[in-house]
Amino acid sequence: MWYSFSQIDENIVKIWIDKLQQAQSIPDVEEREFAINALMLEYFNEFGMGNETYRESIYEPLSKIHQQSITDALAREKEKREETGEPELDLRDIYTFPQWIEWAKQNKGSLSEYDLPYLISALNESYSVYSNHVYQIYQKHREITDPSEKQFIINLKDSLQNEAFNTLGIDKANLSDPELWKIVSAGDFEKSLELVKRIDWLPQNDPNAEGTLLTFAINHNGIIIIAEVSDPMPVELQKQELEKFMNDVEKFIPNDWNKSINYIDGGDFQDIISGKLDKNIKVYRMMSDEEYESWLKGNIIPKGKYFALRRDLAVGTDFAGEGFKDIFSFVVNRSLMSGAEDNILISDVPLYLKNHQLLPVI
């Protein structure tokens, strides 16, 4: 259906003019700015970004008072700083951070859960620190080589981390593997603190392996688990890391935070949590008759063999065998294998074959 710009509902206009007048009449500058920001969001949700029908009658008056509310808020913020002696804080200039942080600690007692995410986010968006090297992100990861500038950024990063742990009432030293924990800023618009434990696991004795990057994270909304898998971490090790993380969450994370797992991506954590690891499963492997005969004779099957959960995916699970190949099926306990990718598993331990069942070598 086609609409012309002239089809204006005067009742809608009247309702919105009343809303604008009510928002403008709010005496408190900060509350007024909050109300007008909410109206801007409501307008775009109701009419969309490119609506021309109500542009002149609603959007332009709304935009005008929105700009005025920002001007008023900035002026009020300046007045408050003059009254309280609060120094200016510019999130685009990290050199304004230390003076403001010192003022906040002296006047508020400590930095708050509201202040810290914005400070941490601003610093992390501008600079990254790896192995005592500092890089400026917006300058194509230009390395900071000036010793004083470099040390200032490292000290500021460490200081914000310490303040964040203190604000949350968490003694980092009590956490398992404390060197792997850090606090980041979560959220796009309303930012909050998020605790992250990141584990970069590599298989032993394999210089070409890429391993697994495992991330545990928790914020007010719950727990996130992400495993970026190239070479899978053994299931038992995944279980151990999950147990350590959940133990830390139960003991040390603030009680008003949601401690349930909201999102899992990668690894074997879905099966670990659901209890499926305790079950026997059927797996398939394409292999040569020679390899199969070797297994039937009771020869030890080295760990690292590939299997598929579906017969049609078994093609290519044997990369080294030669000669004619066929697809064979086996029964194995799920806990003995880790997932390399969807529906493909890798044996974590040496096995042997008995009555079509793969069993661990004890």
CORUR-V446960 format. One record per pair of residues at least 6 apart in sequence whose ideal C-beta (glycine too) atoms are under 7 Angstrom apart, sorted by the first residue. I is the first residue (numbers start at 1). J is the second residue. D is the distance in whole Angstrom. If there is no record, write none. Layout:
i:I j:J d:D
i:I j:J d:D
//
This chain:
i:3 j:53 d:7
i:5 j:52 d:5
i:5 j:53 d:5
i:7 j:53 d:7
i:8 j:53 d:6
i:8 j:54 d:7
i:8 j:57 d:6
i:13 j:54 d:7
i:13 j:57 d:5
i:13 j:58 d:6
i:16 j:58 d:5
i:19 j:39 d:6
i:20 j:61 d:6
i:20 j:62 d:6
i:20 j:65 d:6
i:23 j:32 d:6
i:23 j:35 d:4
i:23 j:36 d:5
i:23 j:39 d:6
i:24 j:65 d:6
i:26 j:32 d:4
i:26 j:35 d:6
i:29 j:72 d:5
i:29 j:73 d:6
i:29 j:76 d:4
i:30 j:73 d:6
i:32 j:69 d:6
i:33 j:69 d:4
i:33 j:70 d:7
i:33 j:73 d:4
i:36 j:65 d:6
i:36 j:66 d:5
i:36 j:69 d:5
i:39 j:62 d:6
i:40 j:62 d:7
i:40 j:66 d:6
i:43 j:58 d:7
i:43 j:59 d:7
i:43 j:62 d:6
i:47 j:54 d:6
i:80 j:86 d:7
i:81 j:88 d:7
i:84 j:107 d:7
i:86 j:103 d:6
i:87 j:99 d:5
i:87 j:100 d:5
i:87 j:103 d:6
i:88 j:96 d:6
i:89 j:96 d:5
i:89 j:100 d:4
i:90 j:96 d:5
i:91 j:118 d:6
i:91 j:122 d:4
i:94 j:122 d:7
i:94 j:123 d:6
i:94 j:126 d:7
i:94 j:156 d:6
i:97 j:119 d:6
i:97 j:156 d:6
i:101 j:111 d:7
i:104 j:111 d:6
i:104 j:115 d:7
i:105 j:111 d:7
i:110 j:166 d:7
i:110 j:167 d:6
i:111 j:163 d:5
i:111 j:167 d:6
i:112 j:167 d:7
i:113 j:167 d:6
i:113 j:192 d:7
i:113 j:193 d:6
i:116 j:160 d:7
i:116 j:163 d:6
i:116 j:164 d:5
i:116 j:167 d:6
i:116 j:193 d:6
i:117 j:185 d:4
i:117 j:191 d:4
i:117 j:192 d:6
i:117 j:193 d:6
i:118 j:191 d:6
i:119 j:160 d:6
i:120 j:160 d:5
i:120 j:164 d:7
i:120 j:183 d:7
i:120 j:184 d:6
i:120 j:185 d:5
i:121 j:185 d:4
i:121 j:191 d:6
i:123 j:156 d:6
i:123 j:157 d:6
i:123 j:160 d:7
i:124 j:184 d:7
i:125 j:137 d:7
i:126 j:136 d:7
i:126 j:137 d:6
i:126 j:138 d:6
i:127 j:134 d:6
i:127 j:135 d:7
i:127 j:136 d:6
i:127 j:137 d:6
i:127 j:153 d:5
i:128 j:135 d:5
i:128 j:137 d:6
i:129 j:154 d:6
i:129 j:157 d:6
i:133 j:143 d:6
i:134 j:143 d:7
i:134 j:144 d:4
i:134 j:150 d:5
i:134 j:153 d:5
i:134 j:154 d:7
i:135 j:141 d:4
i:135 j:142 d:7
i:135 j:143 d:5
i:135 j:144 d:7
i:136 j:142 d:5
i:136 j:144 d:6
i:144 j:150 d:5
i:144 j:153 d:7
i:161 j:182 d:6
i:161 j:183 d:6
i:164 j:183 d:4
i:164 j:193 d:6
i:165 j:172 d:5
i:165 j:183 d:7
i:168 j:193 d:7
i:168 j:254 d:6
i:169 j:254 d:7
i:170 j:252 d:5
i:172 j:178 d:5
i:172 j:181 d:6
i:174 j:252 d:6
i:175 j:181 d:5
i:175 j:248 d:5
i:175 j:252 d:6
i:176 j:244 d:4
i:176 j:248 d:6
i:180 j:197 d:5
i:180 j:198 d:6
i:180 j:199 d:6
i:181 j:195 d:7
i:181 j:197 d:5
i:182 j:196 d:6
i:183 j:193 d:6
i:183 j:194 d:7
i:183 j:195 d:6
i:184 j:194 d:5
i:184 j:196 d:6
i:185 j:191 d:5
i:186 j:192 d:5
i:186 j:194 d:4
i:186 j:219 d:5
i:192 j:219 d:6
i:192 j:220 d:6
i:193 j:219 d:7
i:194 j:217 d:6
i:194 j:218 d:7
i:194 j:219 d:4
i:195 j:217 d:7
i:195 j:218 d:5
i:196 j:215 d:6
i:196 j:217 d:5
i:197 j:216 d:4
i:197 j:245 d:6
i:198 j:215 d:5
i:199 j:214 d:4
i:199 j:241 d:6
i:200 j:211 d:7
i:200 j:213 d:6
i:201 j:211 d:5
i:201 j:212 d:5
i:201 j:214 d:6
i:201 j:233 d:5
i:202 j:209 d:6
i:202 j:211 d:4
i:203 j:209 d:5
i:203 j:211 d:6
i:203 j:231 d:5
i:209 j:231 d:5
i:210 j:230 d:4
i:210 j:231 d:6
i:211 j:230 d:6
i:211 j:231 d:5
i:212 j:227 d:6
i:212 j:228 d:7
i:212 j:229 d:5
i:212 j:230 d:7
i:212 j:231 d:7
i:212 j:232 d:6
i:212 j:233 d:4
i:213 j:228 d:4
i:214 j:227 d:5
i:214 j:233 d:7
i:214 j:241 d:6
i:214 j:267 d:7
i:215 j:226 d:5
i:216 j:225 d:6
i:216 j:245 d:4
i:217 j:224 d:4
i:218 j:249 d:6
i:218 j:253 d:6
i:218 j:257 d:7
i:220 j:257 d:5
i:220 j:258 d:6
i:221 j:258 d:6
i:221 j:262 d:7
i:222 j:258 d:4
i:222 j:260 d:5
i:222 j:261 d:7
i:222 j:262 d:4
i:223 j:249 d:7
i:223 j:259 d:7
i:223 j:260 d:7
i:223 j:261 d:5
i:223 j:262 d:6
i:224 j:262 d:6
i:224 j:263 d:5
i:225 j:261 d:7
i:225 j:264 d:5
i:225 j:269 d:5
i:226 j:265 d:5
i:226 j:266 d:6
i:227 j:266 d:3
i:227 j:267 d:3
i:227 j:269 d:7
i:228 j:266 d:6
i:229 j:266 d:5
i:229 j:267 d:6
i:229 j:340 d:7
i:232 j:338 d:4
i:232 j:339 d:6
i:232 j:340 d:5
i:232 j:346 d:6
i:233 j:267 d:7
i:233 j:338 d:6
i:234 j:338 d:6
i:234 j:348 d:4
i:235 j:268 d:5
i:235 j:277 d:6
i:235 j:335 d:6
i:235 j:337 d:7
i:235 j:338 d:5
i:235 j:348 d:6
i:236 j:348 d:7
i:238 j:267 d:6
i:238 j:268 d:6
i:238 j:269 d:7
i:238 j:272 d:6
i:239 j:272 d:6
i:242 j:269 d:6
i:242 j:272 d:6
i:249 j:259 d:5
i:253 j:259 d:7
i:261 j:273 d:7
i:264 j:270 d:6
i:267 j:339 d:7
i:268 j:338 d:6
i:268 j:339 d:5
i:271 j:277 d:5
i:271 j:334 d:6
i:276 j:334 d:6
i:277 j:334 d:5
i:277 j:335 d:4
i:278 j:335 d:7
i:279 j:334 d:6
i:280 j:331 d:5
i:280 j:332 d:7
i:280 j:333 d:6
i:281 j:332 d:6
i:281 j:334 d:5
i:282 j:329 d:6
i:282 j:331 d:6
i:283 j:307 d:4
i:283 j:308 d:7
i:283 j:309 d:6
i:283 j:330 d:6
i:283 j:332 d:6
i:283 j:345 d:6
i:284 j:307 d:7
i:284 j:308 d:5
i:284 j:310 d:7
i:284 j:311 d:5
i:284 j:314 d:4
i:284 j:327 d:6
i:284 j:329 d:5
i:285 j:306 d:7
i:285 j:307 d:5
i:285 j:314 d:6
i:285 j:317 d:5
i:285 j:318 d:6
i:285 j:328 d:6
i:286 j:314 d:5
i:286 j:315 d:6
i:286 j:316 d:7
i:286 j:317 d:5
i:286 j:318 d:5
i:286 j:325 d:5
i:286 j:327 d:5
i:287 j:318 d:4
i:287 j:321 d:5
i:287 j:325 d:6
i:287 j:328 d:6
i:288 j:318 d:7
i:288 j:321 d:4
i:288 j:322 d:6
i:288 j:323 d:5
i:288 j:324 d:7
i:288 j:325 d:5
i:289 j:324 d:6
i:289 j:326 d:7
i:290 j:323 d:7
i:291 j:321 d:5
i:292 j:328 d:6
i:295 j:301 d:6
i:295 j:353 d:4
i:296 j:353 d:6
i:298 j:352 d:6
i:300 j:350 d:5
i:300 j:352 d:6
i:300 j:361 d:6
i:301 j:350 d:6
i:301 j:351 d:4
i:301 j:352 d:6
i:301 j:353 d:7
i:302 j:350 d:6
i:303 j:347 d:5
i:303 j:348 d:6
i:303 j:349 d:5
i:303 j:350 d:5
i:304 j:346 d:6
i:304 j:347 d:6
i:305 j:346 d:7
i:305 j:347 d:5
i:306 j:317 d:4
i:306 j:344 d:6
i:306 j:346 d:6
i:307 j:317 d:6
i:307 j:337 d:7
i:307 j:345 d:5
i:308 j:314 d:4
i:308 j:317 d:6
i:308 j:343 d:6
i:308 j:344 d:6
i:309 j:343 d:4
i:309 j:345 d:7
i:310 j:343 d:6
i:311 j:327 d:6
i:313 j:343 d:5
i:313 j:344 d:7
i:314 j:327 d:5
i:318 j:325 d:6
i:330 j:356 d:6
i:330 j:357 d:7
i:330 j:358 d:5
i:331 j:356 d:6
i:331 j:357 d:5
i:332 j:357 d:7
i:332 j:358 d:4
i:336 j:347 d:6
i:336 j:348 d:6
i:336 j:349 d:6
i:336 j:351 d:7
i:336 j:360 d:6
i:337 j:345 d:4
i:337 j:346 d:6
i:337 j:347 d:5
i:337 j:348 d:6
i:338 j:345 d:7
i:338 j:346 d:6
i:338 j:348 d:5
i:339 j:345 d:6
i:340 j:346 d:5
i:349 j:360 d:5
i:350 j:361 d:4
i:351 j:358 d:5
i:351 j:359 d:6
i:351 j:360 d:6
i:351 j:361 d:7
i:352 j:359 d:6
i:352 j:361 d:6
//
